[in-house]
Amino acid sequence: MLDLGVIAVIELLLEQAAETVRLSASAGVTTK
């Protein structure tokens, strides 16, 4: 069973990854 701390870290990493994807996507759009 997953620890609550582990779940919190995973959610944080997923949020950061999603934000990075959005930033790189918008940056790619503005660059082109």
Phi and psi in degrees as GROMACS dihedral restraints (atoms count N, CA, C in turn):
[ dihedral_restraints ]
;  ai    aj    ak    al  type     phi  dphi    fc
    3     4     5     6     1   -76.0    20    10
    4     5     6     7     1   143.3    20    10
    6     7     8     9     1   -77.7    20    10
    7     8     9    10     1   149.6    20    10
    9    10    11    12     1   -62.4    20    10
   10    11    12    13     1   -35.5    20    10
   12    13    14    15     1   -64.0    20    10
   13    14    15    16     1   -41.3    20    10
   15    16    17    18     1   -63.1    20    10
   16    17    18    19     1   -43.7    20    10
   18    19    20    21     1   -61.3    20    10
   19    20    21    22     1   -41.8    20    10
   21    22    23    24     1   -62.9    20    10
   22    23    24    25     1   -42.2    20    10
   24    25    26    27     1   -64.5    20    10
   25    26    27    28     1   -43.4    20    10
   27    28    29    30     1   -61.8    20    10
   28    29    30    31     1   -43.8    20    10
   30    31    32    33     1   -62.8    20    10
   31    32    33    34     1   -39.7    20    10
   33    34    35    36     1   -63.7    20    10
   34    35    36    37     1   -43.4    20    10
   36    37    38    39     1   -64.3    20    10
   37    38    39    40     1   -39.9    20    10
   39    40    41    42     1   -64.8    20    10
   40    41    42    43     1   -39.4    20    10
   42    43    44    45     1   -64.4    20    10
   43    44    45    46     1   -44.1    20    10
   45    46    47    48     1   -63.9    20    10
   46    47    48    49     1   -40.3    20    10
   48    49    50    51     1   -64.2    20    10
   49    50    51    52     1   -43.8    20    10
   51    52    53    54     1   -64.0    20    10
   52    53    54    55     1   -40.2    20    10
   54    55    56    57     1   -66.2    20    10
   55    56    57    58     1   -40.4    20    10
   57    58    59    60     1   -62.7    20    10
   58    59    60    61     1   -40.5    20    10
   60    61    62    63     1   -64.0    20    10
   61    62    63    64     1   -43.3    20    10
   63    64    65    66     1   -63.2    20    10
   64    65    66    67     1   -43.0    20    10
   66    67    68    69     1   -64.8    20    10
   67    68    69    70     1   -44.8    20    10
   69    70    71    72     1   -67.3    20    10
   70    71    72    73     1   -34.5    20    10
   72    73    74    75     1   -67.0    20    10
   73    74    75    76     1   -46.4    20    10
   75    76    77    78     1   -67.5    20    10
   76    77    78    79     1   -35.5    20    10
   78    79    80    81     1   -66.4    20    10
   79    80    81    82     1   -40.0    20    10
   81    82    83    84     1   -65.0    20    10
   82    83    84    85     1   -36.2    20    10
   84    85    86    87     1   -68.6    20    10
   85    86    87    88     1   -43.5    20    10
   87    88    89    90     1   -73.4    20    10
   88    89    90    91     1   -28.4    20    10
   90    91    92    93     1   -69.6    20    10
   91    92    93    94     1   -39.3    20    10
